């Protein structure tokens, strides 16, 4: 019988270096993008919700679908939407086809906020990520990360 020690495939030095660099970039970039949204009174979560709603038909999504899209629990999303409602960015609306269902709906103020913030957010993404790499490096990164994203989507709902 193998012990955990012998069964574990430890990371090589190169693998560990790559993994830790990825973790650093993920943390640092998320922090930077969050900081760049602060002058607008938004968090990354707020912005992600606004993007999802602005790109949805009729600027609305079922709360359960929005929770799935943003990888938030229904409870956490409900609290987030409550804060965003207080700011006038979204409203909740009943789902006519399912009395238990609720929609999150982007308000006119929420859409105007998106129009105002999106150019600044894109500039931040460019400055701190896109423009630091060549087109070839970006294509390679996409190719490299795509199977990871597909795998994680496939196991998202599993235990």
N, C-alpha and C positions, 0 to 999 in steps of 0.2 A: 504494500500500500504506500502510495506517495504521500509525503507530507506537504503541507502548504508551501513550505520553503522550497522544495524541489519541484513542485508543480507550477509555481509562479514563473511566468516568462517575464523577467525583469527587463526594464527598458535599457537598451544600449546607451552609451554616452551620447551618441548622435540623436537617438530617439528622445532621450530625456531633454536634451538641449532644445530640440524642435518643440516638444510638448510645453516646456516652460516658457519658451518665446511666445508660443500661441497664447498661453494663459496671460502673460504680461500684456500682449497686444489687446486681447479681449478686454481685460480689466481697464487698461489705460485708455483705450479708445472709447469704451462705454462711458467712463468717467468724463473724458473730454467732451463728448457729444452731449452728455447731460449738462455739463457746465455751460455749454454754448446755447442750450435751450433755456437756462435759468432766467435771462433777461426778459423772456417772454412769459414767465410764470408757468412753464411747462416742464414735465419730467419726460424721460425717454418713454415711459409707459403711456403718458398722456399723448405724446406725439404718435406712437404706434397705433393707439386707438383712433386718433383723428385720421391717420392715413388709411386705416382699414375702412372706416366709415366713409371717407371722402371717395374711395375707390369702389364702394358698393352701390348696387342699384338703389336708387332713391335715397342714397346716403343713410341707409339703415341696415342693421344686422340684428338677427336674433342674439340675445345675450349669450346663450349657450354657444353659438357659432363664434361670437366675438371672443369668448373665453378660450375656446379651442385655438383660434387664430393667433391670439396673443400669449398663449401658454400660461394663462392665469386660472386659478380656481374660480369657480362661480362666485364664491364668497368674496374673494379678493377683488374680482372685477366689479362686483356690486358696490363695494366701498369706493373703488376708483371712479366708477360712474357717478356715485353720489357727490364726490368732490368736483367732478367735471360739470355736473348739473349746477352746482352752486356757483361755478364760474361762468355759467351760461353757454358752455361749449356743446353740450348734448342734452337731450331729454329722453325720458323713457316713454314708450308708447305700448299700449296693449296690442297683442297679436290677435287679430279678428278670427283667424282659423283655429287658434289654440288658446283658450282662455287662460291657461296657466303660463303661456309664453309671453315674454316681453321683448321689445326691440329697444336697442340704443339707437337714437336718431341724431344725426349731426344738425345743429342749429345753424341759422344764417351766421351768427357770431362765430360759431365753431369753424364754418367754411372760410369766413374772412380771416380767422386766425391762421388756418392752414395756408391760405394764399400769402399771408404776411410772413409766416415762419419758414415755409418750405425753401425759399431761396437761401436763407441763412443756414438752414440745416444742410442743404446740398453743398454749399460753400465750405461748411465745416467738414463734411465727409470728404470732399475733394482735398482740402488742405491737410487733413490729418491721416488720410488713407490713400485715396485714388491717385492723387498727383505725386505720391512718393514712389510709385512703381511704374515700370514701363508697361506698355500694352501687352507685351509678351508675358511679363510676370503676372499681370492681372489675369490673363487667359489661363496661364498655368495654375494659378491659385484657384480659379474657378473649377478647372478640371480636377484638381486635387481634392477640393472640398465637396464637390457634388456627390460622390458616393457616401461620404460621411453624413451629409444632410439627408440623403435618401434613406440611409439606414436608420438615422435617428427619427425621421418621420414615421418609418414603418414600425418602430418599437415604442413610439410615443405613448400609446394608450395601454401598453402591456405592463405587467407588474415588473 
